[in-house]
Structure formats: C-alpha cells, structure tokens
Amino acid sequence: MRWLTEESIEHIALGAAVLGTGGGGDPYLGKLMALEAIKTYGPIKLLSIEELADDALIVPLSMMGSPTIGVEKIPSIEELVAPLEKIEETLGQKAAALMPIEVGGVNSLVPVLAAAAKGLPLVDADAMGRAFPESQMVTFYLDGHSADPTVLADEKGNTVVITPKDGHWGEKLARAITVQMGGSSTVCDYALPGSVVKKSAIPGTLTKSEEIGRLLLHKSGDGTHPIKRLLAFLNGYKLLTGKLTDIQRTLTGGFTRGICEVEGIHDDAGRVVTLHFQNEQLLATEGEKPLAITPDLIAILDVETGQPITTEGLRYGTRVTVIAFPCDPKWRTKKGIETAGPRYFGYPVEYEPVEKLQEGGGK
Amino acid sequence: MSYRIGIDVGGTNTDAVLLDHRLHVIAKAKQPTTEDVMTGIWKVLIAILEESAISPGEIGYAMLGTTHCTNAIVERKQLNKVGIIRLCKPAATAVPPLAAWPDDLKAAVGEHHYLVAGGYEYDGTLISELDENEIRSALEAMKGNVKSIAVTGIFSPARAEQELKVARLAHDVMPGVPISLSHQIGSIGLLERENATILNAALQTTIRTVVSGFREALSKLGIPAQIFIGQNDGTLMEADYAIRYPILTIGCGPTNSIRGASFLSGLKDALVLDIGGTTSDIGVLSNGFPRQSAIAVDVGGIRTNFRMPDILSVGLGGGTIIRIDEQGAITVGPDSVGYRLLQEARSFGGDTLTATDVVLAVTDTTIVGADTSDLDSDACQQAYNRMIEKLEVAIDQMKTSKEPVPVILTGGGSILVNSRLAGASEVIKPDHHDVANAIGAALGTISGEAENIYALEGRTYEDAVEAAKQQAIGNAVEAGAVPATVEIVSVEDVPLAYMPGNSVFIKVKAVGELDAK
C-alpha cells in the first residue's frame, strides 16, 4: 500500500498519455478531477494487486463516449459515484476497491475522484495496460469473464443496468445508451472478485505510468536523453527520428482513422515510416515492411522533450521520435490477437512481436 | 484627405506609422516602450506628428495594437474581481471554476463562483432549465463584491439562449456591470472556455483605461480620429467592441507583423519571420491572414481555448549571445543582451559576442560605427551557419507541406538573415519592414467568427455551414465592417469522434473592410 499524492497525479497524467499511444482522450481533465479529489479528500490509498482479498469486490470505473463531449459536459461527482453504487446494489456486495479499466489517456485518472469521495482505495492495475477504443478489449474478456452486469450512469440521475451476453454486446449496447445519455457516460463493467483480478488484470500499471511521467519530467543526473531512458524502462525500440510530412484523417464508424508519414532526419535520413491510427496508433510500416503492430504499443514523442503527442496534435513539420514497445503477454495469446490484433482493425498483416520485427534493429 | 495612424506597442519599442488614404507610408517613428505604456504611446504620437508635418486635424483613424492586457495578466495588476456563473447542474461539478489557476491570479480575480442549473447537450437539447430565482440570488450575493461577470454554459457555442438570458438578469440586478458570455469568446472545452471568459471579464477595466487614455492623448494633440484596437487575428475592432472583448487583444503583436508583411510584400501566402532583439517569431500567412493555433493555449499559466495566432518563437535575435569554448564548440543563445546591443556587442566596443557581430563579420552587411576587425572570421562563419540552420529548422516546422514557400523578413533584427534559407523559395525584405507591425495595425480589416456544433439530423451539411456563415458575417458587421465588403475567408469542420457520424463542429471566419464613414 502507498499513497497517491498530487505529484503522483501529475506524473501519471503524463505517463498515461504515452501509454495512450495517441488516443485515449486527453488526460488533462482526468488530472484536474484527480487533483481536485486529493485537495478535497486527501491522498488516495493505492493497493498493489497482491493486497486484495480473494473475495473482495473490485470495480473498474471509466468514462465512455466522445472525448469532445467529455471535455464540454464534464462529469459531476454524483455521476462518477452513481454506477458504482448501482453495481453494488445489483451484485448485493460493497466494493472493496476501484480500479481503472485502461491506463492510457483520461480514463487512467477517472476513478480517483470516485475512490476519494467513497473513501475507497484504488488498485494499482488495469485491464489493458494501454488504451484501446472498445470495451471488450480488456484482459478480463480474454480470460472469459463476463461483462454482466454493466452499469451506465449520466449526470441527470439515470442509471442503466445491462446484462450483455458477451463483451462485444456489452460494447455495442453501452455505446448506444451512451449516445442517448448525451454522448458521454460513466461506466462500471467487469466488477470481479479479488481472486480474479489477481490473475487477470495487468499489475502495477499506475506505478508504471507514474514512472514514465517522472522520467519525462525530471532530468537524470548524467544528462541521458529522456527518450533513451524511456526506451530502457519500457524495453522499447526507436523506430525512427524524423519529421511529420503528411497526415490524413477520416471519420468512419465513429472513429478517427488515418495515417501519418514520418520522414527520417539525421541518422534516419532517407527512411519513411507510415503510422496507421484508429484513435490509437496501431501499425507502423516502412514500405511494405511492418515495424510494429497492435497490440504492441507505438508512441510518437517530441524529439527534444520526449513529451507524447496525441493524434489530434499531429502537424506537418513536427520533429518526432517514434518508439514501439511490447504489450503485456496477455495480448499475445490467440484470443488477444483476435480481439485487438491488426485483423480486427482491418489491417491486412499478421501480428508479430515488436522484438522480432526489430531484431538487430537499433535498440 | 484622411490619414491614419497605426501604433504597435511591443516589449521593447513602441512603433508608429502614418499612412495616407492609399495606405502609403508618410512617416514612421519608434520610441522605447514605457512601463506605464501610455507615456511611450504619447511620445511616439508626438514624434510622428513632428516627422510628418501634416495637420493633426487630417488624421481620421487611429489604430492601436497593445500588450496592456497581456501585461495585466502576467503582472496580476488592474484585474477586476469577477463573479463567475457556470450553467451546468446537475453536470460538470467535478472540477470547480479556477481549478488550475495559479494562487496569486486566483486571488486577484476573486472566488465568487456559482454553479447553477442549466446547460445544453451537444445537439442543443436541454440538460436543465434555468432557475431564475437561483440565478437572481447568486447575482444578489455577488453584488458589490465584483466588477464584472463571466457566464459559461455547457455547449453554449451550440446554443446561446441561456447565457443571453443570464446576461439580461444580471443587467437587471447589477446595471452597468460588464458581462462576458462564453459563447462569444471560446470554443468547445468547458474549462478552457470558462477560463478565457473569466480572463476577459477580469480585463474589462484595463481595456477601458487603455481606450480612454488613447482617446485623451489623441484629443490633446488635436487628432479627431476614430479609435480602433488591434486583435490577435490581424484585424481590428471598434473601441466599444474592444471594451467587450479585451482578451482578443492578447497576442496581437505578431499578427500585426504578419498582416503588415503581407501588405508590404503583396503576398497572401508565405511565412513571416519577425526578428527582434531576443527572439524570432515565425507566423504563417494563409490567404492574407495569420494562421491560428489548433491547440489550447496557455495565457499567464492558464489553459484557454479562445483563438490565438500560431506562432513559433525561436531564441535567436540581434542581441543573442554567441559562445565559443576552448575546444571551438559554438552555442547560440538562448540568452541575449537585448536592448543593450550598442553597449555590449563586440563590434561596438563591448565584451560580448552577439549574433549581430557574427553577421557583420561574415556578410556584406554594415552598420555605421561597427568594427569587426578583431573577430575570428572562421569561428564567426561557423556560428553564422548555426544561426541560419536554427532558423531553417523553425521555418520547416511551420510549413504545411514540402513545397518551398516565400519567407518575408520583418523587425529590427532582420539584418541577421543575409542569405538564402533552405525551404524558402525566396527571402523578401520589403521596404518599411522595420515597422511592419505598426503598418499591420493600421490596415483596418474587420473580422467576425462563428463556431458551433451542428446536429445534422433534419438539416443538411450545407444548411449548417450557411447558418454558421451568416452568424460570422453578422459578427463582422457588429465589429464595424462594411456589410457589402464582408466575405468568408475560411470554413473548417471537425466531425465528432465516437458519435454516430451526424454531428459536426463548424468554424467560419468572415472579414470585411473598415467602415470608413
């Protein structure tokens, strides 16, 4: 057990933007909510996964919907607490702790305010180890756990309990209800006992996010470049350093899809890498050759500071370093690749781990 | 014949130009910017009248681009206490107003804030009705404690009625107290728009003081001019409009330079490199106007989303200090001797090697009284290459495509560039480039904008764009443009992600000529 302070929140927000791989929403609002919570209620207890009792009820809490709407109709405290109370009522058990469902972008910090208001601890784990666009893209789903019940709430006092037959239906129904709720909602799904969370969640991801933030915000004693330190920490690979020369976005099926091209500079002069994104960056290719493939993570960082750049922030001429690093092993299973691999997102390539693709490449 | 005066108050100098009715430069003058700003303006007005020898009575228009409002925020001076109303309940209570503000600025603006019932969904349907009694009692509670009011409602850029209703109630309870409405100031993003609206309200006394001080100065000098204030999209607003939207003056300096550069060079699409003593600012001239930033902008440490020019600042100016260490390694800045160039630079007998020295040593450029004979020409050549490379990288960052573009040089430090620049199709240094900012201020175009989310159920995309256009034109006319000259200069749209594909954010800008009545 340790305490999350205001400083932890600042670091997590930055780390979550790296793990957001370009999507996941801007962690800024999550950060403000979390800071407000700590100001009002004091530091938050953070439990490691081992500290959970087997029969304790652990409840993930997140926001669903358009980030554009989320930053305009920001949540109320009641709305953040409502799905939690409703799922407790439905299951007939009190929550012992809350957890983030994803550790990329805004949702990394959304549960903090509810945890603080209810006096509950937060679990240092999540179910993606990154950000993904759809709600069945969680390790709980991979391990065959049910999203039943899923509870959605809005700010007006509406709550909806759905009992989807699987994670895909959970996503589909929740998305439709969210639209009716005004385009954004708060959600609790995959509320599971401690014994399951211990086996199925990805441990230590808030701490990981915090470490990334700390690495990027503070200089090292020996003056090592922040991106170099980040790559060492993430076991990652530099794909190239270059400048953005082309960016194309289209909106299909409610998702921002597109590509951006990075032309190598300095040591990488002459190379061109294309990044394919669908909210998140999902595929990096050089000519026909894939360099990194979802569910492995691809992040675009400012070449000087290492600060992550979101898909909306991509602009011609920006100097960037593109990095890739391995996802949690749970995503590399057959079901993991089926759920969040390149085919699911419509890319005509087979998944191969980034370590293999980068063999002999400049780590 | 009617003349016009343009004044630009910069960090170092206050520049002025006098133009005739065909926009020819008749006279120009520079004075140091003074701490109180107004003294510098007064002096530069006198200087320009002396130089031009025309009768003050013939000056019909006076345009001022000023840093007063930026300074007020940075120095936390002269800011109004603001009554803050957020129309949101039961939504949007998780983060209170002023949440991420620095403590001293929060203290200056005050903490009279009220979260009340109200707000709209993205499609314009109600979150909740306004409760008139609730709002009246909030207004009664802040009466006497605040000097202006800021009202922000959820999705007010899509539908403004509730904010307008609150303005009427506020006018009832506190007649004469200025009211800032968020839909007239910022775009989507509640907290950022609320911040911009609060800053706008906080600046309303400052801007009144500027306008009345300027008016008084002109009248003392016998200049019967109509007053305009420069805003940060490179256009002007009438004094009354400026008094309502002081925040739009923030960042008008670089945009004046960009507009001036466009006028002086005759180009509508180019990069503008404005080199001063400490930094070089690069802006993009697109279709005759400065390109705006697409991301949230910090003003005095506060995240806002009102429109701001897209400017890249590079730490390289005429006074930038160049260091050469024992191994011969060269560093360029980022520090600068600033306005003490003539005392401290090596060519003028000082001890510090500056960017200006380097240029004088390796190019044909000369300045009277400068002596570069004891400078190491090899080292200077290397330093010069480094300086140019720094500018070239910055230029490349501001381009929108690989194609080379013209680069227009402005500002007192533009002697730094004396060669070709990679990425530039040509480098242009127009006449009067040293006062391009003041010329930009004097040009006199007037703009209006509209930014809304449109639900495309029951209306076509074309309908929605047309509605936005009409609103933008209306705003331009209200700001002082001649209706017949107003045209649409840009239409942008952004579909909303994660929504069922039929809501779109549309942003339109209209521009017209100054109503020279």
HADDOCK unambig.tbl for C-alpha pairs under 7 A between the chains (distance, minus, plus):
assign (segid A and resid 32 and name CA) (segid B and resid 95 and name CA) 6.70 0.50 0.50
assign (segid A and resid 33 and name CA) (segid B and resid 94 and name CA) 6.06 0.50 0.50
assign (segid A and resid 33 and name CA) (segid B and resid 95 and name CA) 5.73 0.50 0.50
assign (segid A and resid 36 and name CA) (segid B and resid 95 and name CA) 6.55 0.50 0.50
assign (segid A and resid 65 and name CA) (segid B and resid 498 and name CA) 5.98 0.50 0.50
assign (segid A and resid 66 and name CA) (segid B and resid 496 and name CA) 6.92 0.50 0.50
assign (segid A and resid 66 and name CA) (segid B and resid 497 and name CA) 5.62 0.50 0.50
assign (segid A and resid 66 and name CA) (segid B and resid 498 and name CA) 4.80 0.50 0.50
assign (segid A and resid 66 and name CA) (segid B and resid 499 and name CA) 6.28 0.50 0.50
assign (segid A and resid 68 and name CA) (segid B and resid 496 and name CA) 6.64 0.50 0.50
assign (segid A and resid 69 and name CA) (segid B and resid 122 and name CA) 6.96 0.50 0.50
assign (segid A and resid 71 and name CA) (segid B and resid 189 and name CA) 5.04 0.50 0.50
assign (segid A and resid 71 and name CA) (segid B and resid 190 and name CA) 6.26 0.50 0.50
assign (segid A and resid 72 and name CA) (segid B and resid 154 and name CA) 6.18 0.50 0.50
assign (segid A and resid 72 and name CA) (segid B and resid 155 and name CA) 6.49 0.50 0.50
assign (segid A and resid 72 and name CA) (segid B and resid 188 and name CA) 6.13 0.50 0.50
assign (segid A and resid 72 and name CA) (segid B and resid 189 and name CA) 4.63 0.50 0.50
assign (segid A and resid 72 and name CA) (segid B and resid 190 and name CA) 4.50 0.50 0.50
assign (segid A and resid 73 and name CA) (segid B and resid 91 and name CA) 6.61 0.50 0.50
assign (segid A and resid 73 and name CA) (segid B and resid 92 and name CA) 5.99 0.50 0.50
assign (segid A and resid 73 and name CA) (segid B and resid 154 and name CA) 5.99 0.50 0.50
assign (segid A and resid 74 and name CA) (segid B and resid 91 and name CA) 6.67 0.50 0.50
assign (segid A and resid 74 and name CA) (segid B and resid 92 and name CA) 4.49 0.50 0.50
assign (segid A and resid 75 and name CA) (segid B and resid 91 and name CA) 5.63 0.50 0.50
assign (segid A and resid 75 and name CA) (segid B and resid 92 and name CA) 4.68 0.50 0.50
assign (segid A and resid 75 and name CA) (segid B and resid 93 and name CA) 6.54 0.50 0.50
assign (segid A and resid 75 and name CA) (segid B and resid 94 and name CA) 5.86 0.50 0.50
assign (segid A and resid 76 and name CA) (segid B and resid 90 and name CA) 6.91 0.50 0.50
assign (segid A and resid 76 and name CA) (segid B and resid 91 and name CA) 4.96 0.50 0.50
assign (segid A and resid 76 and name CA) (segid B and resid 92 and name CA) 4.73 0.50 0.50
assign (segid A and resid 76 and name CA) (segid B and resid 93 and name CA) 4.37 0.50 0.50
assign (segid A and resid 76 and name CA) (segid B and resid 94 and name CA) 4.63 0.50 0.50
assign (segid A and resid 77 and name CA) (segid B and resid 93 and name CA) 6.33 0.50 0.50
assign (segid A and resid 77 and name CA) (segid B and resid 94 and name CA) 5.07 0.50 0.50
assign (segid A and resid 155 and name CA) (segid B and resid 90 and name CA) 5.80 0.50 0.50
assign (segid A and resid 155 and name CA) (segid B and resid 91 and name CA) 5.11 0.50 0.50
assign (segid A and resid 156 and name CA) (segid B and resid 90 and name CA) 6.12 0.50 0.50
assign (segid A and resid 182 and name CA) (segid B and resid 121 and name CA) 5.82 0.50 0.50
assign (segid A and resid 182 and name CA) (segid B and resid 122 and name CA) 6.93 0.50 0.50
assign (segid A and resid 183 and name CA) (segid B and resid 499 and name CA) 6.91 0.50 0.50
assign (segid A and resid 245 and name CA) (segid B and resid 401 and name CA) 6.80 0.50 0.50
assign (segid A and resid 253 and name CA) (segid B and resid 501 and name CA) 6.90 0.50 0.50
assign (segid A and resid 254 and name CA) (segid B and resid 497 and name CA) 5.14 0.50 0.50
assign (segid A and resid 254 and name CA) (segid B and resid 498 and name CA) 4.16 0.50 0.50
assign (segid A and resid 254 and name CA) (segid B and resid 499 and name CA) 5.17 0.50 0.50
assign (segid A and resid 254 and name CA) (segid B and resid 500 and name CA) 5.70 0.50 0.50
assign (segid A and resid 254 and name CA) (segid B and resid 501 and name CA) 5.81 0.50 0.50
assign (segid A and resid 255 and name CA) (segid B and resid 497 and name CA) 5.43 0.50 0.50
assign (segid A and resid 255 and name CA) (segid B and resid 498 and name CA) 5.62 0.50 0.50
assign (segid A and resid 256 and name CA) (segid B and resid 497 and name CA) 6.17 0.50 0.50
assign (segid A and resid 316 and name CA) (segid B and resid 399 and name CA) 6.88 0.50 0.50
assign (segid A and resid 316 and name CA) (segid B and resid 400 and name CA) 5.43 0.50 0.50
assign (segid A and resid 316 and name CA) (segid B and resid 401 and name CA) 6.73 0.50 0.50
assign (segid A and resid 317 and name CA) (segid B and resid 396 and name CA) 5.96 0.50 0.50
assign (segid A and resid 317 and name CA) (segid B and resid 397 and name CA) 4.09 0.50 0.50
assign (segid A and resid 317 and name CA) (segid B and resid 398 and name CA) 6.46 0.50 0.50
assign (segid A and resid 317 and name CA) (segid B and resid 399 and name CA) 6.51 0.50 0.50
assign (segid A and resid 318 and name CA) (segid B and resid 397 and name CA) 5.70 0.50 0.50
